[in-house]
Amino acid sequence: MAVTQKQGLDIILTEREYVPSVIQIQILNDIAGILYEQLAVMKDATPDTFEKYEYAVTNTITELTSDTIPSFPWISVTVYNVGADPVHIFINEFNGQMSDSGTMVDPALPSGDTFTIDMRAPKIKKMFLVCDVGKTATVRLFVSCKNYREHEREEVIL
């Protein structure tokens, strides 16, 4: 006679009473590990400060890095184009392509429009801004970031 999985489990549980408590301890330990990792992610994604910057943009690439702005890496950034012309925005790497007429192939943020990117963690390490040839714009950046200038990343302690 074949024993079903439920019957086998019942036999184990009646012969070894400690098995359910060991399984429960392991499950609780797994849950604690998952919660610990989530707490670290949530703590890292909670901004310490909010910064505001304003830049004039031309057809020369404006590269924003931790060398020029000490608040990098950013969690999120909202870009307001308050200038006269569209502006092209690239996050973390510049991969723009120029057409033969001197305009960028990539989409641009129109004048008076807003663009927001939220990485949910401090992952924005660079930003590139550029206009088409002969065009100019002014952008305002509103940034949420961790305050790494005053302390390093904290360990999560339970």
Backbone as JSON Lines, residues from 0, in Angstrom:
{"i":0,"aa":"M","n":[0.83,-1.17,0.0],"ca":[0.0,0.0,0.0],"c":[0.88,1.24,0.0]}
{"i":1,"aa":"A","n":[0.59,2.18,-0.9],"ca":[1.37,3.42,-1.0],"c":[0.88,4.41,0.05]}
{"i":2,"aa":"V","n":[1.83,5.14,0.59],"ca":[1.52,6.15,1.6],"c":[1.46,7.5,0.9]}
{"i":3,"aa":"T","n":[0.38,8.26,1.15],"ca":[0.25,9.59,0.55],"c":[1.16,10.57,1.29]}
{"i":4,"aa":"Q","n":[1.32,11.72,0.7],"ca":[2.17,12.75,1.31],"c":[1.61,13.18,2.67]}
{"i":5,"aa":"K","n":[0.3,13.31,2.76],"ca":[-0.33,13.72,4.03],"c":[-0.14,12.64,5.08]}
{"i":6,"aa":"Q","n":[-0.3,11.39,4.69],"ca":[-0.11,10.3,5.65],"c":[1.34,10.25,6.13]}
{"i":7,"aa":"G","n":[2.28,10.47,5.22],"ca":[3.69,10.48,5.6],"c":[4.0,11.61,6.58]}
{"i":8,"aa":"L","n":[3.42,12.79,6.34],"ca":[3.6,13.92,7.24],"c":[3.0,13.63,8.61]}
{"i":9,"aa":"D","n":[1.82,13.0,8.63],"ca":[1.2,12.65,9.91],"c":[2.06,11.66,10.69]}
{"i":10,"aa":"I","n":[2.67,10.7,10.0],"ca":[3.55,9.72,10.67],"c":[4.75,10.44,11.28]}
{"i":11,"aa":"I","n":[5.37,11.35,10.52],"ca":[6.55,12.08,11.02],"c":[6.18,12.91,12.23]}
{"i":12,"aa":"L","n":[5.02,13.6,12.16],"ca":[4.62,14.48,13.26],"c":[4.28,13.7,14.52]}
{"i":13,"aa":"T","n":[3.71,12.52,14.39],"ca":[3.39,11.75,15.6],"c":[4.63,11.1,16.19]}
{"i":14,"aa":"E","n":[5.6,10.72,15.37],"ca":[6.81,10.07,15.89],"c":[7.83,11.09,16.38]}
{"i":15,"aa":"R","n":[7.87,12.27,15.77],"ca":[8.85,13.29,16.14],"c":[8.11,14.59,16.43]}
{"i":16,"aa":"E","n":[7.77,14.84,17.65],"ca":[6.97,15.98,18.01],"c":[7.71,17.31,17.85]}
{"i":17,"aa":"Y","n":[9.02,17.28,17.81],"ca":[9.8,18.52,17.69],"c":[9.8,19.08,16.27]}
{"i":18,"aa":"V","n":[9.43,18.29,15.28],"ca":[9.51,18.7,13.88],"c":[8.7,19.98,13.62]}
{"i":19,"aa":"P","n":[7.43,20.11,14.07],"ca":[6.7,21.36,13.79],"c":[7.38,22.59,14.35]}
{"i":20,"aa":"S","n":[7.95,22.51,15.55],"ca":[8.6,23.69,16.12],"c":[9.87,24.04,15.34]}
{"i":21,"aa":"V","n":[10.61,23.06,14.85],"ca":[11.81,23.34,14.05],"c":[11.41,24.02,12.74]}
{"i":22,"aa":"I","n":[10.35,23.52,12.12],"ca":[9.87,24.11,10.87],"c":[9.41,25.55,11.12]}
{"i":23,"aa":"Q","n":[8.66,25.77,12.2],"ca":[8.2,27.11,12.52],"c":[9.36,28.06,12.78]}
{"i":24,"aa":"I","n":[10.38,27.59,13.49],"ca":[11.55,28.42,13.77],"c":[12.25,28.8,12.46]}
{"i":25,"aa":"Q","n":[12.38,27.84,11.55],"ca":[13.04,28.12,10.28],"c":[12.23,29.12,9.45]}
{"i":26,"aa":"I","n":[10.91,28.96,9.44],"ca":[10.05,29.89,8.7],"c":[10.17,31.29,9.28]}
{"i":27,"aa":"L","n":[10.12,31.4,10.62],"ca":[10.26,32.72,11.26],"c":[11.63,33.33,10.98]}
{"i":28,"aa":"N","n":[12.65,32.51,10.96],"ca":[14.0,32.99,10.65],"c":[14.07,33.52,9.21]}
{"i":29,"aa":"D","n":[13.44,32.8,8.28],"ca":[13.4,33.25,6.88],"c":[12.65,34.58,6.76]}
{"i":30,"aa":"I","n":[11.53,34.69,7.45],"ca":[10.74,35.93,7.41],"c":[11.55,37.08,8.0]}
{"i":31,"aa":"A","n":[12.25,36.85,9.1],"ca":[13.07,37.89,9.73],"c":[14.15,38.37,8.76]}
{"i":32,"aa":"G","n":[14.77,37.45,8.03],"ca":[15.8,37.82,7.05],"c":[15.24,38.69,5.94]}
{"i":33,"aa":"I","n":[14.06,38.33,5.45],"ca":[13.42,39.1,4.39],"c":[13.05,40.5,4.9]}
{"i":34,"aa":"L","n":[12.49,40.57,6.1],"ca":[12.13,41.87,6.68],"c":[13.36,42.73,6.92]}
{"i":35,"aa":"Y","n":[14.46,42.13,7.34],"ca":[15.71,42.86,7.57],"c":[16.19,43.49,6.27]}
{"i":36,"aa":"E","n":[16.15,42.73,5.18],"ca":[16.57,43.25,3.88],"c":[15.64,44.38,3.43]}
{"i":37,"aa":"Q","n":[14.34,44.21,3.63],"ca":[13.39,45.25,3.25],"c":[13.58,46.52,4.06]}
{"i":38,"aa":"L","n":[13.9,46.37,5.34],"ca":[14.14,47.54,6.19],"c":[15.35,48.32,5.69]}
{"i":39,"aa":"A","n":[16.4,47.6,5.29],"ca":[17.6,48.27,4.76],"c":[17.26,49.02,3.48]}
{"i":40,"aa":"V","n":[16.46,48.41,2.61],"ca":[16.07,49.07,1.35],"c":[15.22,50.3,1.65]}
{"i":41,"aa":"M","n":[14.27,50.18,2.56],"ca":[13.4,51.31,2.89],"c":[14.2,52.45,3.53]}
{"i":42,"aa":"K","n":[15.15,52.09,4.39],"ca":[15.95,53.12,5.05],"c":[16.83,53.84,4.03]}
{"i":43,"aa":"D","n":[17.35,53.11,3.06],"ca":[18.19,53.69,2.02],"c":[17.37,54.57,1.07]}
{"i":44,"aa":"A","n":[16.09,54.25,0.9],"ca":[15.24,54.98,-0.04],"c":[14.56,56.19,0.58]}
{"i":45,"aa":"T","n":[14.7,56.38,1.88],"ca":[14.08,57.51,2.54],"c":[15.02,58.7,2.47]}
{"i":46,"aa":"P","n":[14.61,59.79,1.81],"ca":[15.52,60.92,1.65],"c":[15.77,61.64,2.96]}
{"i":47,"aa":"D","n":[16.99,62.16,3.09],"ca":[17.36,62.99,4.24],"c":[17.13,64.47,3.93]}
{"i":48,"aa":"T","n":[17.43,64.84,2.7],"ca":[17.34,66.25,2.32],"c":[16.73,66.41,0.94]}
{"i":49,"aa":"F","n":[16.3,67.64,0.67],"ca":[15.79,68.01,-0.64],"c":[16.58,69.24,-1.08]}
{"i":50,"aa":"E","n":[17.1,69.18,-2.29],"ca":[17.94,70.25,-2.82],"c":[17.28,70.84,-4.06]}
{"i":51,"aa":"K","n":[17.65,72.09,-4.36],"ca":[17.16,72.76,-5.57],"c":[18.36,73.33,-6.32]}
{"i":52,"aa":"Y","n":[18.39,73.12,-7.62],"ca":[19.47,73.63,-8.46],"c":[18.84,74.26,-9.7]}
{"i":53,"aa":"E","n":[19.59,75.18,-10.32],"ca":[19.14,75.79,-11.57],"c":[20.34,75.88,-12.51]}
{"i":54,"aa":"Y","n":[20.12,75.47,-13.76],"ca":[21.21,75.47,-14.74],"c":[20.73,76.05,-16.07]}
{"i":55,"aa":"A","n":[21.61,76.81,-16.71],"ca":[21.4,77.25,-18.07],"c":[21.98,76.16,-18.98]}
{"i":56,"aa":"V","n":[21.21,75.75,-19.98],"ca":[21.61,74.65,-20.84],"c":[21.74,75.16,-22.27]}
{"i":57,"aa":"T","n":[22.81,74.75,-22.94],"ca":[23.04,75.11,-24.34],"c":[23.28,73.82,-25.13]}
{"i":58,"aa":"N","n":[23.84,73.95,-26.33],"ca":[24.14,72.76,-27.12],"c":[25.43,72.07,-26.66]}
{"i":59,"aa":"T","n":[26.11,72.65,-25.68],"ca":[27.24,71.98,-25.04],"c":[26.7,71.14,-23.89]}
{"i":60,"aa":"I","n":[27.12,69.89,-23.81],"ca":[26.58,68.98,-22.79],"c":[26.94,69.47,-21.4]}
{"i":61,"aa":"T","n":[25.92,69.63,-20.56],"ca":[26.12,69.94,-19.14],"c":[26.1,68.63,-18.38]}
{"i":62,"aa":"E","n":[27.23,68.24,-17.82],"ca":[27.34,66.98,-17.09],"c":[27.33,67.26,-15.59]}
{"i":63,"aa":"L","n":[26.37,66.72,-14.9],"ca":[26.27,66.87,-13.46],"c":[26.71,65.57,-12.8]}
{"i":64,"aa":"T","n":[27.74,65.67,-11.96],"ca":[28.27,64.49,-11.26],"c":[28.55,64.87,-9.82]}
{"i":65,"aa":"S","n":[29.05,63.92,-9.06],"ca":[29.39,64.21,-7.66],"c":[30.56,65.19,-7.56]}
{"i":66,"aa":"D","n":[31.32,65.34,-8.65],"ca":[32.4,66.33,-8.65],"c":[31.85,67.77,-8.69]}
{"i":67,"aa":"T","n":[30.71,67.95,-9.37],"ca":[30.14,69.29,-9.49],"c":[29.03,69.54,-8.47]}
{"i":68,"aa":"I","n":[28.33,68.48,-8.06],"ca":[27.25,68.59,-7.07],"c":[27.47,67.55,-5.98]}
{"i":69,"aa":"P","n":[27.75,67.97,-4.76],"ca":[28.08,67.0,-3.71],"c":[26.89,66.16,-3.21]}
{"i":70,"aa":"S","n":[25.67,66.48,-3.63],"ca":[24.51,65.73,-3.12],"c":[24.26,64.41,-3.84]}
{"i":71,"aa":"F","n":[25.03,64.1,-4.88],"ca":[24.88,62.81,-5.56],"c":[25.32,61.7,-4.63]}
{"i":72,"aa":"P","n":[24.76,60.49,-4.75],"ca":[23.72,60.04,-5.64],"c":[22.34,60.49,-5.18]}
{"i":73,"aa":"W","n":[21.44,60.65,-6.16],"ca":[20.1,61.12,-5.86],"c":[19.13,59.95,-5.86]}
{"i":74,"aa":"I","n":[18.05,60.11,-5.09],"ca":[16.98,59.12,-5.1],"c":[16.0,59.45,-6.23]}
{"i":75,"aa":"S","n":[15.62,60.73,-6.3],"ca":[14.72,61.16,-7.37],"c":[15.06,62.58,-7.77]}
{"i":76,"aa":"V","n":[14.61,62.95,-8.98],"ca":[14.82,64.3,-9.47],"c":[13.61,64.7,-10.32]}
{"i":77,"aa":"T","n":[13.17,65.93,-10.12],"ca":[12.13,66.52,-10.95],"c":[12.77,67.68,-11.7]}
{"i":78,"aa":"V","n":[12.64,67.66,-13.02],"ca":[13.23,68.68,-13.88],"c":[12.11,69.56,-14.43]}
{"i":79,"aa":"Y","n":[12.21,70.85,-14.19],"ca":[11.28,71.84,-14.76],"c":[12.04,72.6,-15.84]}
{"i":80,"aa":"N","n":[11.52,72.57,-17.05],"ca":[12.12,73.34,-18.14],"c":[11.44,74.7,-18.18]}
{"i":81,"aa":"V","n":[12.1,75.7,-17.62],"ca":[11.53,77.06,-17.58],"c":[12.13,77.93,-18.68]}
{"i":82,"aa":"G","n":[12.92,77.32,-19.55],"ca":[13.56,78.07,-20.63],"c":[12.7,78.15,-21.87]}
{"i":83,"aa":"A","n":[13.29,78.69,-22.92],"ca":[12.56,78.94,-24.17],"c":[12.49,77.71,-25.08]}
{"i":84,"aa":"D","n":[13.47,76.81,-24.98],"ca":[13.57,75.71,-25.93],"c":[13.57,74.36,-25.21]}
{"i":85,"aa":"P","n":[13.34,73.27,-25.95],"ca":[13.37,71.93,-25.36],"c":[14.78,71.55,-24.9]}
{"i":86,"aa":"V","n":[14.84,70.66,-23.92],"ca":[16.12,70.18,-23.4],"c":[16.09,68.65,-23.34]}
{"i":87,"aa":"H","n":[17.22,68.04,-23.7],"ca":[17.37,66.59,-23.66],"c":[17.99,66.2,-22.31]}
{"i":88,"aa":"I","n":[17.45,65.15,-21.69],"ca":[17.9,64.73,-20.36],"c":[18.34,63.28,-20.44]}
{"i":89,"aa":"F","n":[19.5,63.01,-19.86],"ca":[20.02,61.64,-19.8],"c":[20.43,61.37,-18.36]}
{"i":90,"aa":"I","n":[20.07,60.19,-17.87],"ca":[20.37,59.8,-16.49],"c":[21.43,58.71,-16.5]}
{"i":91,"aa":"N","n":[22.48,58.9,-15.71],"ca":[23.58,57.96,-15.46],"c":[24.52,57.73,-16.64]}
{"i":92,"aa":"E","n":[24.06,57.81,-17.87],"ca":[24.99,57.73,-18.99],"c":[24.43,58.51,-20.17]}
{"i":93,"aa":"F","n":[25.34,59.11,-20.91],"ca":[24.93,59.89,-22.09],"c":[24.95,58.96,-23.29]}
{"i":94,"aa":"N","n":[23.78,58.77,-23.88],"ca":[23.7,57.92,-25.07],"c":[22.92,58.62,-26.18]}
{"i":95,"aa":"G","n":[23.05,59.92,-26.23],"ca":[22.33,60.71,-27.23],"c":[22.96,60.59,-28.6]}
{"i":96,"aa":"Q","n":[22.12,60.72,-29.62],"ca":[22.58,60.66,-31.0],"c":[22.17,61.94,-31.71]}
{"i":97,"aa":"M","n":[23.1,62.48,-32.46],"ca":[22.88,63.73,-33.18],"c":[22.55,63.42,-34.64]}
{"i":98,"aa":"S","n":[21.55,64.11,-35.17],"ca":[21.21,63.94,-36.6],"c":[22.15,64.82,-37.43]}
{"i":99,"aa":"D","n":[22.05,64.72,-38.74],"ca":[22.9,65.51,-39.64],"c":[22.61,67.0,-39.53]}
{"i":100,"aa":"S","n":[21.38,67.36,-39.13],"ca":[21.01,68.78,-39.04],"c":[21.45,69.41,-37.72]}
{"i":101,"aa":"G","n":[22.09,68.65,-36.84],"ca":[22.57,69.2,-35.57],"c":[21.55,69.13,-34.45]}
{"i":102,"aa":"T","n":[20.49,68.37,-34.65],"ca":[19.51,68.19,-33.58],"c":[19.64,66.78,-33.01]}
{"i":103,"aa":"M","n":[19.24,66.65,-31.76],"ca":[19.3,65.34,-31.11],"c":[18.14,64.48,-31.61]}
{"i":104,"aa":"V","n":[18.41,63.2,-31.78],"ca":[17.39,62.26,-32.22],"c":[16.45,61.91,-31.05]}
{"i":105,"aa":"D","n":[16.98,61.94,-29.85],"ca":[16.23,61.54,-28.66],"c":[15.14,62.56,-28.32]}
{"i":106,"aa":"P","n":[14.07,62.1,-27.64],"ca":[13.0,63.04,-27.23],"c":[13.53,64.11,-26.28]}
{"i":107,"aa":"A","n":[12.87,65.24,-26.29],"ca":[13.29,66.36,-25.45],"c":[12.14,66.79,-24.54]}
{"i":108,"aa":"L","n":[12.5,67.43,-23.43],"ca":[11.51,67.99,-22.52],"c":[11.13,69.37,-23.04]}
{"i":109,"aa":"P","n":[9.88,69.56,-23.46],"ca":[9.48,70.85,-24.02],"c":[9.52,71.97,-22.99]}
{"i":110,"aa":"S","n":[9.58,73.19,-23.49],"ca":[9.54,74.36,-22.63],"c":[8.25,74.36,-21.82]}
{"i":111,"aa":"G","n":[8.37,74.65,-20.53],"ca":[7.21,74.7,-19.65],"c":[6.75,73.35,-19.13]}
{"i":112,"aa":"D","n":[7.44,72.29,-19.49],"ca":[7.03,70.95,-19.08],"c":[7.9,70.43,-17.94]}
{"i":113,"aa":"T","n":[7.48,69.32,-17.34],"ca":[8.15,68.73,-16.18],"c":[8.44,67.27,-16.44]}
{"i":114,"aa":"F","n":[9.55,66.8,-15.89],"ca":[9.94,65.39,-16.0],"c":[10.41,64.93,-14.63]}
{"i":115,"aa":"T","n":[9.9,63.79,-14.15],"ca":[10.32,63.25,-12.86],"c":[10.81,61.83,-13.04]}
{"i":116,"aa":"I","n":[11.92,61.52,-12.39],"ca":[12.39,60.14,-12.33],"c":[12.66,59.82,-10.87]}
{"i":117,"aa":"D","n":[12.13,58.68,-10.43],"ca":[12.29,58.23,-9.06],"c":[12.85,56.82,-9.09]}
{"i":118,"aa":"M","n":[14.08,56.65,-8.64],"ca":[14.73,55.35,-8.64],"c":[14.45,54.56,-7.36]}
{"i":119,"aa":"R","n":[13.79,55.18,-6.4],"ca":[13.43,54.54,-5.12],"c":[14.64,54.13,-4.28]}
{"i":120,"aa":"A","n":[15.79,54.58,-4.67],"ca":[17.05,54.35,-3.94],"c":[18.06,55.33,-4.51]}
{"i":121,"aa":"P","n":[19.14,55.6,-3.8],"ca":[20.13,56.56,-4.32],"c":[20.93,55.96,-5.48]}
{"i":122,"aa":"K","n":[20.31,55.93,-6.66],"ca":[20.93,55.31,-7.84],"c":[21.22,56.29,-8.96]}
{"i":123,"aa":"I","n":[20.77,57.53,-8.84],"ca":[21.05,58.52,-9.88],"c":[22.42,59.11,-9.58]}
{"i":124,"aa":"K","n":[23.42,58.72,-10.37],"ca":[24.8,59.12,-10.09],"c":[25.32,60.2,-11.02]}
{"i":125,"aa":"K","n":[24.67,60.36,-12.16],"ca":[25.06,61.39,-13.12],"c":[23.81,61.86,-13.85]}
{"i":126,"aa":"M","n":[23.91,63.07,-14.38],"ca":[22.83,63.61,-15.19],"c":[23.45,64.47,-16.29]}
{"i":127,"aa":"F","n":[22.92,64.33,-17.49],"ca":[23.4,65.09,-18.64],"c":[22.25,65.9,-19.21]}
{"i":128,"aa":"L","n":[22.51,67.17,-19.48],"ca":[21.51,68.08,-20.05],"c":[22.1,68.71,-21.3]}
{"i":129,"aa":"V","n":[21.32,68.79,-22.38],"ca":[21.81,69.39,-23.61],"c":[20.62,69.85,-24.46]}
{"i":130,"aa":"C","n":[20.82,70.95,-25.17],"ca":[19.83,71.45,-26.12],"c":[20.33,71.2,-27.54]}
{"i":131,"aa":"D","n":[19.43,71.35,-28.51],"ca":[19.84,71.26,-29.9],"c":[20.69,72.48,-30.25]}
{"i":132,"aa":"V","n":[21.39,72.41,-31.37],"ca":[22.27,73.49,-31.82],"c":[21.46,74.78,-31.98]}
{"i":133,"aa":"G","n":[21.98,75.87,-31.38],"ca":[21.33,77.17,-31.49],"c":[20.17,77.37,-30.52]}
{"i":134,"aa":"K","n":[19.9,76.4,-29.66],"ca":[18.8,76.5,-28.7],"c":[19.36,76.63,-27.29]}
{"i":135,"aa":"T","n":[18.58,77.24,-26.41],"ca":[18.97,77.36,-25.0],"c":[17.75,77.1,-24.12]}
{"i":136,"aa":"A","n":[18.03,76.7,-22.9],"ca":[16.97,76.46,-21.93],"c":[17.52,76.7,-20.54]}
{"i":137,"aa":"T","n":[16.62,76.89,-19.61],"ca":[16.98,76.96,-18.19],"c":[16.17,75.88,-17.5]}
{"i":138,"aa":"V","n":[16.84,75.05,-16.71],"ca":[16.14,73.98,-15.99],"c":[16.3,74.18,-14.5]}
{"i":139,"aa":"R","n":[15.25,73.85,-13.78],"ca":[15.3,73.81,-12.31],"c":[15.18,72.35,-11.9]}
{"i":140,"aa":"L","n":[16.08,71.93,-11.04],"ca":[16.1,70.56,-10.56],"c":[15.71,70.53,-9.09]}
{"i":141,"aa":"F","n":[14.75,69.69,-8.77],"ca":[14.36,69.47,-7.38],"c":[14.7,68.02,-7.07]}
{"i":142,"aa":"V","n":[15.6,67.85,-6.1],"ca":[16.25,66.57,-5.88],"c":[15.96,66.07,-4.47]}
{"i":143,"aa":"S","n":[15.69,64.77,-4.35],"ca":[15.65,64.14,-3.02],"c":[16.87,63.23,-2.93]}
{"i":144,"aa":"C","n":[17.57,63.3,-1.79],"ca":[18.82,62.57,-1.67],"c":[19.1,62.21,-0.21]}
{"i":145,"aa":"K","n":[20.04,61.32,-0.04],"ca":[20.55,60.99,1.29],"c":[21.63,62.02,1.61]}
{"i":146,"aa":"N","n":[21.86,62.24,2.88],"ca":[22.86,63.21,3.29],"c":[24.17,62.48,3.61]}
{"i":147,"aa":"Y","n":[24.84,62.01,2.57],"ca":[26.07,61.25,2.76],"c":[27.25,62.15,3.13]}
{"i":148,"aa":"R","n":[27.07,63.46,3.03],"ca":[28.16,64.35,3.39],"c":[28.44,64.3,4.88]}
{"i":149,"aa":"E","n":[27.4,64.03,5.69],"ca":[27.58,64.03,7.13],"c":[27.82,62.64,7.7]}
{"i":150,"aa":"H","n":[27.34,61.61,7.04],"ca":[27.55,60.26,7.54],"c":[27.54,59.27,6.38]}
{"i":151,"aa":"E","n":[28.17,58.15,6.61],"ca":[28.15,57.08,5.63],"c":[26.84,56.31,5.77]}
{"i":152,"aa":"R","n":[26.62,55.4,4.88],"ca":[25.41,54.58,4.93],"c":[25.39,53.8,6.23]}
{"i":153,"aa":"E","n":[24.27,53.92,6.94],"ca":[24.14,53.25,8.23],"c":[23.79,51.79,8.05]}
{"i":154,"aa":"E","n":[24.25,50.98,8.96],"ca":[23.82,49.6,9.0],"c":[22.47,49.56,9.7]}
{"i":155,"aa":"V","n":[21.61,48.68,9.26],"ca":[20.31,48.53,9.89],"c":[20.5,47.61,11.09]}
{"i":156,"aa":"I","n":[20.1,48.08,12.25],"ca":[20.24,47.3,13.48],"c":[18.85,47.0,14.01]}
{"i":157,"aa":"L","n":[18.59,45.74,14.24],"ca":[17.28,45.34,14.79],"c":[17.37,45.15,16.28]}
